[in-house]
Amino acid sequence: MMEVTFHNRELEMKEIRDILGMKPRLITFIYGPINSGKTELINQLVEQLPEDYKVFYINLRGRFVSNYDDFIKVLFDVEHEARYERIKEFLGPIVNVLPESYYGIPIPKDMFLKLFREKEVEDAFVYIETVLRAFYESGRAPVLVIDELQVIGDLKIDGLLIYKLFNFFVRLTKELHLAHVFVVTSDSLFLEQVYSEAMLEGRSDYLLVDDFDYETTSVFLDKYGLNDTEKERALEYCGGKPVYLVKLVNTKISGGNIAAKSERMLEEEISKLIFMLARNKEVKSDIVELLSIFASVEKVKYSDNMDLDLLSFLVRQNILFIDPVERTIKPQSRLNLLAIREVLKNA
């Protein structure tokens, strides 16, 4: 059976490669609607980077982090005795054979247990800086990627941990020029808070990974043999949302009916929206009024007149997406937009 593969993100890849080609100066936030392909983009980047880059990829997706112990567990990749020689290699003056990337910061078990017992965030950061410096001084440019950082947004360890992390990232990039730092997130509320933080002004940059545009979507669908009618259907129902396009392509590959599949996907989104309104009857009319903006347009500029609490609720429900850089609001996907319009007809 034909396999659906990663599709062209050359513009975004070029922008990231351009960042990596310069001295580290800024924290780069990679953001976009849910399921727009951000993590896949990072995975492809890691595979394509030259050997003189070493990536430390920490994925917080699906991880429950409620305290310091949880945080330390997801941050480090514990090196047991059988693998400890690799640690000694890169902590020495010359680095020889190293893996392409680490899932977490490599650390000897005894050091990990020490940090675990003493619960000193600053000590953990000192250790990470030491590891990154060892790579840097050996000619291997370190790249630190944190996926779904918003998971620890509310975690407090002698104050909000997120601020300590940001200060540490600023030290690694703007102050020491030691490592490139990328923060990947689908949480537009988290990003809006980050974007408005004075402490990151002049210390961060933002890269939008949005759904495919029309041309890219068409090329993708052509690649898997969809005819003109099927392509038109896919574009109408799914727009450029990669995850939904893959569902339709898989339907095509397996001999299914794309029209029936797209209708079923839309009905699922309509049902989700109807049930959400039913669960929130006390604000149903307010939600409908806010969503009515999208009856005739696909995207609007943020306005101070909008109910911020209600807007935040709809973002958390993965119905709307806020782009704080462009100050725009839109449905998370073309399917969301169509579902909103269908529900508005009967509201």
LINHUWO-V926940 format. One record per pair of residues at least 24 apart in sequence whose ideal C-beta (glycine too) atoms are under 8 Angstrom apart, sorted by the first residue. I is the first residue (numbers start at 0). J is the second residue. D is the distance in Angstrom with one decimal. If there is no record, write none. Layout:
BEGIN
I J D
I J D
END
This chain:
BEGIN
0 252 6.1
0 253 7.7
1 223 7.0
1 252 5.4
3 223 7.1
3 245 5.1
3 248 5.4
3 249 6.5
3 252 7.7
5 39 5.7
5 42 8.0
5 43 5.3
6 211 7.4
6 215 7.2
6 218 7.9
6 219 4.9
6 222 7.6
6 241 7.1
7 215 6.0
7 218 7.1
7 219 7.7
8 36 6.8
8 40 5.3
8 43 7.3
8 208 7.4
11 40 5.9
11 206 6.7
11 208 5.6
12 40 7.2
12 43 7.3
12 44 6.4
12 47 7.7
14 206 6.0
15 40 7.9
15 44 5.9
15 181 7.7
15 206 7.1
18 179 6.7
18 204 7.8
19 48 7.5
19 52 6.8
19 140 7.3
19 142 6.9
19 179 5.9
22 176 4.8
23 171 7.0
23 172 4.5
23 176 4.9
23 177 6.6
23 178 5.8
23 179 4.8
23 180 7.3
24 172 5.9
24 173 5.7
24 176 6.7
25 172 5.9
25 173 6.8
25 202 6.2
25 203 5.6
25 204 4.7
26 165 7.4
26 168 4.9
26 169 6.9
26 172 5.7
26 180 4.9
26 181 7.9
26 182 6.3
26 199 7.0
26 202 6.3
26 203 4.4
26 204 7.5
27 179 7.4
27 180 7.0
27 181 5.0
27 182 7.2
27 203 7.2
27 204 5.2
27 205 7.5
27 206 6.0
28 181 7.9
28 182 5.0
28 183 7.9
28 184 6.8
28 190 6.4
28 193 6.7
28 203 6.1
28 204 7.2
28 205 4.9
28 206 7.1
29 181 5.8
29 182 7.0
29 183 4.6
29 184 7.5
29 206 5.0
29 208 6.0
30 183 7.6
30 184 5.4
30 185 7.3
30 187 7.1
30 190 5.1
30 205 6.5
30 206 7.4
30 207 6.3
30 208 7.2
30 322 8.0
31 185 6.9
31 207 5.6
31 208 4.0
31 209 5.3
31 210 7.9
32 185 6.9
32 187 7.9
32 209 6.7
32 210 6.5
32 240 7.7
32 320 4.5
32 331 5.0
32 332 6.7
33 185 4.7
33 317 5.7
33 320 7.7
33 331 5.7
33 332 8.0
34 185 7.9
34 240 6.2
34 241 6.6
34 242 4.0
34 243 7.6
34 332 7.5
35 185 7.7
35 208 5.4
35 209 5.9
35 210 5.4
35 240 7.1
35 241 6.6
36 208 6.2
36 241 4.6
36 242 8.0
37 146 8.0
37 183 5.2
37 185 6.9
37 208 4.7
38 146 6.0
38 183 6.6
39 241 7.7
40 208 5.9
41 144 5.8
41 146 7.0
41 181 7.2
41 183 6.2
45 99 6.9
45 100 5.2
45 144 7.9
46 99 7.8
48 99 7.8
48 142 7.6
50 99 7.6
51 138 6.3
51 139 5.8
51 140 6.2
52 139 7.0
52 140 5.0
52 141 7.8
52 142 5.7
53 97 6.3
53 99 7.7
53 100 7.0
53 101 7.6
53 134 5.2
53 139 4.7
53 140 7.2
53 141 5.4
53 142 6.9
54 99 7.1
54 100 3.9
54 101 7.4
54 141 8.0
54 142 4.6
54 143 8.0
54 144 6.3
55 100 7.0
55 101 5.0
55 103 7.2
55 104 5.7
55 131 7.8
55 141 6.7
55 142 7.0
55 143 5.0
55 144 7.0
56 100 5.6
56 101 7.1
56 102 5.7
56 144 4.7
56 146 7.1
57 102 7.3
57 103 5.7
57 104 7.7
57 143 7.7
57 144 6.9
57 145 5.2
57 146 6.9
58 102 7.2
58 146 4.3
58 147 6.9
59 145 7.0
59 146 6.2
59 147 4.5
59 148 6.4
59 150 4.1
59 151 7.0
60 146 6.0
60 147 4.6
60 150 7.8
62 150 6.1
64 150 5.4
64 151 5.1
64 154 6.2
65 154 7.0
66 154 7.4
66 156 7.8
67 118 5.1
67 120 7.2
67 156 5.2
68 115 6.6
68 118 7.9
70 151 6.4
70 154 6.7
70 156 7.5
70 160 6.8
71 111 7.5
71 114 5.9
71 115 5.6
71 123 6.6
73 103 7.1
74 103 6.3
74 104 6.2
74 123 6.8
74 127 7.9
75 103 5.2
75 104 5.1
75 105 7.6
75 106 4.5
75 111 5.6
75 114 7.8
75 123 8.0
76 101 5.6
76 102 5.9
76 103 3.5
76 104 6.5
76 105 5.1
76 106 6.9
77 106 6.1
77 107 7.9
77 108 5.3
77 111 4.9
78 105 5.2
78 106 6.1
78 107 5.3
78 108 6.7
79 108 5.6
80 108 7.5
83 107 5.7
89 130 7.6
89 133 5.3
89 134 6.2
89 137 6.8
89 139 7.9
90 129 7.7
90 130 7.4
90 133 5.1
91 133 7.8
92 136 7.7
92 137 7.5
93 137 6.2
94 133 7.3
94 134 6.7
94 137 3.8
94 138 7.7
94 139 5.8
97 139 7.0
104 130 5.9
105 130 6.9
106 130 7.8
118 156 7.8
120 156 5.7
120 157 7.6
120 160 7.0
120 163 5.8
121 163 8.0
124 163 7.7
124 167 4.9
127 167 7.8
128 170 7.6
128 171 7.0
128 175 7.8
128 177 7.1
131 171 6.8
131 177 5.6
131 178 4.8
132 177 6.2
135 177 5.5
135 178 7.1
140 178 7.7
140 179 7.2
141 177 7.1
141 178 4.2
141 179 7.4
142 178 6.6
142 179 4.7
142 181 7.1
143 168 7.9
143 171 7.1
143 178 5.3
143 179 7.0
143 180 4.9
143 181 7.2
144 180 8.0
144 181 4.7
144 183 6.7
145 180 7.6
145 181 7.3
145 182 5.2
145 183 7.0
146 183 4.4
146 184 8.0
147 183 6.7
147 184 6.1
147 185 7.2
147 186 7.5
148 182 5.0
148 183 7.6
148 184 6.0
148 189 7.6
149 184 5.5
149 186 4.1
149 189 3.6
152 186 7.9
152 189 5.5
152 192 7.8
162 198 7.2
165 196 7.6
165 198 6.4
165 199 6.3
166 198 7.5
169 198 7.9
169 199 7.7
169 202 5.1
172 202 7.4
173 202 5.3
187 314 5.7
187 320 5.3
187 321 4.1
187 322 6.9
187 323 7.1
188 311 5.7
188 314 5.2
188 315 6.8
188 321 6.9
190 321 7.8
190 323 5.7
191 321 5.7
191 323 4.2
194 323 4.1
194 324 6.7
195 323 7.3
205 324 5.0
207 322 6.8
207 324 7.0
207 325 7.9
209 239 7.7
210 238 5.8
210 239 3.7
210 240 4.9
210 241 7.0
210 332 7.1
210 333 7.8
211 239 3.3
211 240 7.9
211 241 6.5
211 244 7.5
212 239 6.1
213 239 7.2
215 239 6.7
216 244 6.7
219 244 6.2
220 244 7.0
220 248 7.4
223 248 4.6
223 251 6.2
223 252 7.0
224 251 6.9
225 251 5.9
225 257 7.2
229 257 4.7
229 258 7.9
232 257 5.7
232 258 5.7
232 261 5.6
233 257 6.8
233 261 7.0
235 261 7.9
235 333 7.8
236 261 4.1
236 264 6.7
236 265 6.1
236 333 6.6
236 334 6.4
236 337 6.8
237 261 7.1
237 264 7.6
237 332 7.4
237 333 5.6
237 334 6.4
238 332 6.5
238 333 3.0
238 334 7.9
238 336 8.0
239 333 7.7
240 332 4.6
240 333 6.3
240 334 7.2
243 332 6.7
243 333 7.8
243 334 6.4
264 334 6.0
265 334 5.9
265 337 5.7
265 338 6.4
265 341 7.6
268 334 4.7
268 335 6.1
268 337 7.3
268 338 3.8
269 338 4.6
269 341 5.3
269 342 6.3
271 338 7.4
272 318 7.0
272 338 5.1
272 339 6.7
272 342 5.1
273 342 6.3
275 316 5.9
275 318 7.5
276 342 7.3
276 346 8.0
279 312 7.9
282 309 6.6
282 312 8.0
285 309 5.7
286 312 7.9
286 313 7.0
287 342 7.9
287 343 6.8
287 346 4.5
289 313 7.0
290 318 7.8
290 339 5.1
290 342 7.7
290 343 6.6
291 343 5.9
293 329 7.7
293 330 6.2
293 336 6.1
293 339 5.3
293 340 7.0
294 340 6.2
294 343 5.5
297 329 6.0
297 330 7.5
297 336 6.0
298 327 5.3
298 328 7.0
298 329 4.0
299 327 6.8
299 328 5.5
299 329 7.4
300 326 5.8
300 327 5.9
300 328 7.8
301 326 4.7
301 327 6.8
301 328 5.8
END
